[in-house]
């Protein structure tokens, strides 16, 4: 498992992009449609992932795994999954919570 993104849900993506670019000096790495934008953090391989979704789940890390489905099968009895594996454009995605209810998102790139 490797940290790939810091997920930050935002209420207004356009306003948030202005803040992250102009105030924090981050540059856009890529975007998926009108709801998801990744930004480069200067001096880091980890990116900020802004999305106008999952506000109720909150922020947290997005971790790359070889296979979300395998991770889910191996851990579904001991972890509290709040989103079972689903398809996303680059692969698969799921979310679980730790014992303090912090969100951990996992992704793989199986569709690339």
SULFEN-V715557 format. One record per backbone hydrogen bond with DSSP energy under -0.5 kcal/mol. CO is the residue of the C=O (numbers start at 1). NH is the residue of the N-H. If there is no record, write none. Layout:
CO_NH + CO_NH
This chain:
2_64 + 4_47 + 5_7 + 5_62 + 6_49 + 7_60 + 8_51 + 12_16 + 13_17 + 14_18 + 15_19 + 16_20 + 17_21 + 18_22 + 18_23 + 19_23 + 19_24 + 20_26 + 21_25 + 27_40 + 30_38 + 31_33 + 32_35 + 32_36 + 35_52 + 36_32 + 37_50 + 38_29 + 38_30 + 39_48 + 40_27 + 40_42 + 41_44 + 46_41 + 47_6 + 48_39 + 48_50 + 49_8 + 50_37 + 51_10 + 51_53 + 54_57 + 54_58 + 59_103 + 60_7 + 61_63 + 61_105 + 62_4 + 62_5 + 63_107 + 64_2 + 67_71 + 68_72 + 69_73 + 70_74 + 71_75 + 72_76 + 75_78 + 75_79 + 79_81 + 80_97 + 83_95 + 86_93 + 88_91 + 90_111 + 91_88 + 92_108 + 93_86 + 94_106 + 95_82 + 95_83 + 96_104 + 97_80 + 98_101 + 102_98 + 103_61 + 104_96 + 105_63 + 106_94 + 107_65 + 108_92 + 109_112
